[in-house]
Amino acid sequence: MTDYKIDELLSVINFEENKFQTTRYNLFLTNYEIAVLKKYHIDYVNCKTAKEILQRVESIISDLDDLEQEELDQVGMSIAERDYYKNTNK
């Protein structure tokens, strides 16, 4: 069994980055997702649905280099997964 040093682990986790914020239209985005969307000038503030954000991501992603595409794709997948679980009938 592996022993973990809890204090050490807690010191490297960025809780603020994963904290959720609510947009004007009640969409939940993490601080990290917001930072990435801002970095690529994606106007998430005026999007009424997660799908609108994802459309904006898709419209610019092919114009980026590989590392930028990967970063934005990860954010897009995170938003899409949250939207799926929120809006799927259970």
WOFEN-V606610 format. One record per residue. N is the residue number from 0. PHI is phi in radians with two decimals (* if undefined). PSI is psi in radians with two decimals (999 if undefined). BURIAL is b if it has 9 or more other C-alpha atoms within 8 Angstrom, else e. Layout:
# WOFEN-V606610
n->N phi->PHI psi->PSI burial->BURIAL
n->N phi->PHI psi->PSI burial->BURIAL
This chain:
# WOFEN-V606610
n->0 phi->* psi->2.41 burial->e
n->1 phi->-1.55 psi->2.34 burial->e
n->2 phi->-1.64 psi->2.33 burial->e
n->3 phi->-1.95 psi->2.47 burial->e
n->4 phi->-1.62 psi->1.73 burial->e
n->5 phi->-1.00 psi->-0.78 burial->e
n->6 phi->-1.04 psi->-0.68 burial->e
n->7 phi->-1.19 psi->-0.74 burial->e
n->8 phi->-1.12 psi->-0.75 burial->b
n->9 phi->-1.13 psi->-0.52 burial->e
n->10 phi->-1.28 psi->-0.35 burial->e
n->11 phi->-1.78 psi->-0.13 burial->e
n->12 phi->-1.50 psi->2.25 burial->e
n->13 phi->-1.65 psi->1.65 burial->e
n->14 phi->-1.22 psi->-0.59 burial->e
n->15 phi->-1.12 psi->-0.66 burial->e
n->16 phi->-1.07 psi->-0.58 burial->e
n->17 phi->-1.71 psi->0.11 burial->b
n->18 phi->-1.31 psi->2.39 burial->e
n->19 phi->-1.47 psi->2.51 burial->e
n->20 phi->-2.11 psi->2.63 burial->e
n->21 phi->-1.83 psi->2.27 burial->b
n->22 phi->-1.44 psi->3.06 burial->b
n->23 phi->-0.96 psi->-0.58 burial->e
n->24 phi->-1.80 psi->0.47 burial->b
n->25 phi->1.07 psi->0.63 burial->e
n->26 phi->-1.65 psi->2.49 burial->b
n->27 phi->-1.75 psi->2.13 burial->e
n->28 phi->-2.30 psi->2.51 burial->b
n->29 phi->-1.36 psi->2.82 burial->b
n->30 phi->-1.03 psi->-0.65 burial->b
n->31 phi->-1.13 psi->-0.80 burial->e
n->32 phi->-1.05 psi->-0.74 burial->b
n->33 phi->-1.07 psi->-0.76 burial->b
n->34 phi->-1.07 psi->-0.74 burial->e
n->35 phi->-1.19 psi->-0.76 burial->b
n->36 phi->-1.07 psi->-0.71 burial->b
n->37 phi->-1.12 psi->-0.72 burial->b
n->38 phi->-0.97 psi->-0.64 burial->e
n->39 phi->-1.77 psi->0.29 burial->e
n->40 phi->0.99 psi->0.73 burial->e
n->41 phi->-1.66 psi->2.07 burial->b
n->42 phi->-1.39 psi->1.39 burial->b
n->43 phi->-1.30 psi->-0.41 burial->e
n->44 phi->-1.06 psi->-0.65 burial->e
n->45 phi->-1.66 psi->0.12 burial->e
n->46 phi->-1.46 psi->2.30 burial->b
n->47 phi->-1.55 psi->-0.34 burial->e
n->48 phi->-2.39 psi->2.81 burial->e
n->49 phi->-1.11 psi->-0.59 burial->b
n->50 phi->-1.09 psi->-0.60 burial->e
n->51 phi->-1.11 psi->-0.74 burial->b
n->52 phi->-1.07 psi->-0.79 burial->b
n->53 phi->-1.10 psi->-0.63 burial->b
n->54 phi->-1.12 psi->-0.69 burial->e
n->55 phi->-1.18 psi->-0.66 burial->b
n->56 phi->-1.07 psi->-0.85 burial->b
n->57 phi->-1.08 psi->-0.56 burial->e
n->58 phi->-1.22 psi->-0.38 burial->e
n->59 phi->-2.00 psi->-0.24 burial->e
n->60 phi->-1.09 psi->-0.57 burial->b
n->61 phi->-1.25 psi->-0.28 burial->e
n->62 phi->-1.51 psi->-0.02 burial->e
n->63 phi->-1.75 psi->2.83 burial->e
n->64 phi->-1.34 psi->3.01 burial->e
n->65 phi->-1.00 psi->-0.79 burial->e
n->66 phi->-1.14 psi->-0.71 burial->e
n->67 phi->-1.16 psi->-0.71 burial->e
n->68 phi->-1.04 psi->-0.76 burial->b
n->69 phi->-1.10 psi->-0.77 burial->e
n->70 phi->-1.08 psi->-0.83 burial->b
n->71 phi->-1.23 psi->-0.59 burial->b
n->72 phi->-1.13 psi->-0.71 burial->b
n->73 phi->-1.07 psi->-0.75 burial->e
n->74 phi->-1.13 psi->-0.76 burial->b
n->75 phi->-1.06 psi->-0.73 burial->b
n->76 phi->-1.14 psi->-0.67 burial->e
n->77 phi->-1.11 psi->-0.78 burial->e
n->78 phi->-1.15 psi->-0.74 burial->b
n->79 phi->-1.11 psi->-0.72 burial->b
n->80 phi->-1.13 psi->-0.75 burial->e
n->81 phi->-1.10 psi->-0.73 burial->e
n->82 phi->-1.11 psi->-0.72 burial->b
n->83 phi->-1.05 psi->-0.87 burial->e
n->84 phi->-1.22 psi->-0.51 burial->e
n->85 phi->-1.28 psi->-0.65 burial->e
n->86 phi->-1.90 psi->0.14 burial->e
n->87 phi->-1.63 psi->2.31 burial->e
n->88 phi->-1.17 psi->2.35 burial->e
n->89 phi->-1.87 psi->999 burial->e
